[in-house]
Amino acid sequence: MKLSDLGDRICILGPSNSGKSTLADAIARKRGLTPIHLDLLFHLPNTDWVQRPKDEFIALHDAAIAGERWAMDGNYSICMPQRLRRATGLILLDISTPASLLRYFRRTLFETERRGALEGGRDSIKWDMIHHIAVATPKNRERYRVLFGQIDLPKLQLSSVRAIKDCFLEWDLAR
């Protein structure tokens, strides 16, 4: 599949720490799209990942998807139906739970300037996040696979860190 086959409004779904933000930024740069990181809309800036009020997040999300050209990363099921109605393409990152955990620890401990970082936020190892990756993510993974199968859009599933790296090479995406 060529990158252009995914159109101008690309949704990137997948488990926490799978590389969604990095891929969204790279695709946005390559295609001249606006990168939209749902984590940044869902959380208040200058906090330790404090959530916005739900209605405020939904309003920000809906304003973002109204744009004509974007690469959006994040899951947030509460807004997924309207996002997928606007999307022209879908990428599902489906890396393993151990890979997500490893990437979480590496990102949190060693990456000070990371894609999708919360403005003024502080990354630190959080038990809630470890639990989310280890317990909630495997349950969500099957739900996203089913959803992926039902979506009638140009779509691509990348099921390993290697497949994601190969995608960067094939589409000539600078990191």
Disulfide bonds with the S-S distance in Angstrom:
none
